Amino acid sequence: MKKLPLTMACGPYDRMEALSLGVIQPEGIDLRYLGIQSPPEIFARMIKTNSFDVAEMSLAHYCIMRMRGDFPFVAIPVFPSRVFRHGFIFTAKSSNIRSPKDLEGKRVGVQEYRQTAGVWVRGILQHDYGVDLDTIHWVEGGVNEGRAPDHEMDLRPVRPISLELIPPDQTLNDLLEAGKIDAYFGARRPGAFDRGKNVERLFPDYREREKDFYRRTGFHPIMHTLVIREDLYREQPWVPESLFKACQESKAWALKQMRFSGAQRLMLPWLHDDIAEMDALMGSDPWPYGVEANRKILTAFVQYLVDQAFVETTLPIEELFTPIIAWSE
């Protein structure tokens, strides 16, 4: 029987490498894997031009649009990108911010207000540190390069917030270094943190804080999921489960390659010490897929979207993802 040809766009991640190389073949699928380095490019091409059958997608953009009821894609409970975010909060030294509560009343830069990284940081600041987000004046724009508004992609809260857009010829990095904004957080490091004189981390001990956050919550923040065209899913309802199983196998393959001790696969001098630290903290599966394994973190994330006024009503977690039978989770 001829296999179903599908195109999947996703980052060039180690957990997806076996799929991109063809080492793992999804059952019944002739998969063409497009490894694209820029996640925003993947998101925009999928949303604007329907370029792929399956694609990596911002968790925030997906959940917001799906819960608003206007999105022709449905998620498979695979999460190709996760990043702890305590280390991505930067402040201007001149603003004398010493604690999260000092952000109240300040001008804070964000690359895109609806960005998943921003949703996570605001959720952590609100729920872990008691920061009143309504007191903050948000400044949106490009981080290290200018960014023009994208009205098709830039989702806004359903109630008014204090939000200013900077011109495309300005950057948040330059404003932060000059002290014209007090802080910035998002998915990218500002160049001035490495090369400037006025930028520092809010949490210099971010790694210890992130490990403590995981111990307390079990959350390794999810940034992205996979989505499939809903029309394809309705026509071929077996496809998500086949892809889910293949992604699980690809992740297991990557973990095995990473753990090979004969020669280090990555240019990280203390790789195996880092693996041992990860194992001690996270157990045998540091990157779980499936709804049940991630129900608590997904529920919290949806609550953050409500708190931050992106949605007024929510859907049950099960309705956001294609069903996967129990043995796969």
Order of alpha helices (4+ residues) and beta strands (2+ residues): beta-alpha-beta-alpha-beta-alpha-beta-beta-beta-alpha-beta-beta-alpha-beta-alpha-beta-alpha-beta-alpha-alpha-alpha-alpha-alpha
